[in-house]
Amino acid sequence: MLMTRVHKPVLLRRLFEVGCHCSGEIISYQQILGQLQDTGNVTTLAQYLELLTAVGFVAGLQKFSLAPIRQKSSSPKLQALNTALMTAQSHFSFNEALQRPELWKNLERSSIGAHLLNSTYGTKIDVFYWKEGGREIDFILRLGEKIVTFEIDSEPLKHKLYAREDFARRFHPHRQLLIGSQGIPVEEFLLTPPEEWLI
């Protein structure tokens, strides 16, 4: 990787902190700037997010679309590339995290996202999310014309069903998979190379 000059190191550090704290959330660049309370602009923020991705800290997933320009203009879904970066900033122990369902679900979701992004880095597989209104697909893999969706069963299944049907009607995925207690066990998923789901 080429050396990159960072003109606003405080902004970069705060973006890293927000990325770890808000891993799994879809946030516009304007919202991120509002949280950072620092001088900067959307272009600088987008460049710094690319830099954090390149060094393996935090990524910003783009929204899935068949039109590349819509992908580029979408709000990013922040994704820590290592959940240790999230827990290092937390005051909770492992056992305490287990007792907090929302925190545990977020760690689980971020582990899945980190696995997909880290395992597909340097390949021809792209990773996205999708959201329209209240309907969301957690993660999407695309390899050429082949599309596979992944949903995490942390929400009521009827919400997932509506999102799945809507996405299928629009994009005709190759497979639609559920991860969790009612689908693929999380442990099994994390041990499976992503390309196997595209077969």
Long-range contacts (C-beta under 8 A, 24 or more apart in sequence): 1-54, 1-55, 4-51, 6-48, 6-51, 7-44, 8-38, 8-39, 8-40, 8-44, 8-48, 10-38, 11-36, 11-38, 11-39, 11-40, 11-44, 11-45, 11-48, 12-48, 12-51, 12-52, 14-38, 15-45, 15-48, 15-49, 15-52, 15-58, 16-52, 16-57, 16-58, 17-89, 18-78, 19-49, 19-52, 19-57, 19-58, 19-60, 19-78, 19-79, 19-80, 20-57, 20-58, 20-80, 20-85, 20-86, 20-89, 21-86, 21-89, 22-78, 23-58, 23-78, 23-79, 23-80, 23-83, 23-86, 23-106, 23-110, 23-113, 24-77, 24-78, 24-79, 24-106, 24-109, 24-110, 24-113, 25-77, 25-78, 26-75, 26-76, 26-77, 26-78, 26-129, 26-131, 27-75, 27-76, 27-78, 28-75, 29-75, 29-76, 31-75, 49-76, 53-81, 56-81, 56-82, 56-118, 57-81, 57-82, 57-85, 58-85, 59-117, 61-113, 61-117, 61-127, 61-128, 61-129, 61-139, 62-128, 62-129, 63-128, 63-129, 63-130, 63-131, 64-128, 64-129, 64-130, 64-137, 64-140, 64-142, 64-171, 66-171, 71-128, 77-129, 79-110, 79-113, 79-114, 79-117, 80-110, 80-114, 81-114, 81-117, 81-118, 82-114, 83-107, 83-110, 83-111, 83-114, 86-110, 105-152, 105-154, 108-152, 108-154, 108-186, 109-138, 109-152, 109-154, 111-186, 111-190, 112-138, 112-139, 112-150, 112-152, 112-179, 112-186, 112-189, 112-190, 113-138, 113-139, 115-189, 115-190, 115-194, 116-141, 116-150, 116-194, 119-193, 119-194, 120-194, 120-195, 123-195, 125-194, 125-195, 125-198, 130-167, 132-166, 134-159, 135-159, 135-162, 135-163, 135-166, 135-167, 136-163, 137-163, 137-164, 137-167, 140-173, 141-194, 141-197, 141-198, 143-195, 143-198, 146-174, 146-198, 147-171, 147-172, 147-173, 147-174, 148-173, 148-174, 148-175, 148-176, 148-177, 148-197, 148-198, 149-173, 149-175, 149-176, 149-177, 150-177, 150-178, 150-179, 150-197, 151-176, 151-177, 151-178, 151-179, 152-178, 152-179, 152-180, 153-178, 153-179, 153-180, 153-181, 153-182, 153-183, 154-180, 157-182, 174-198
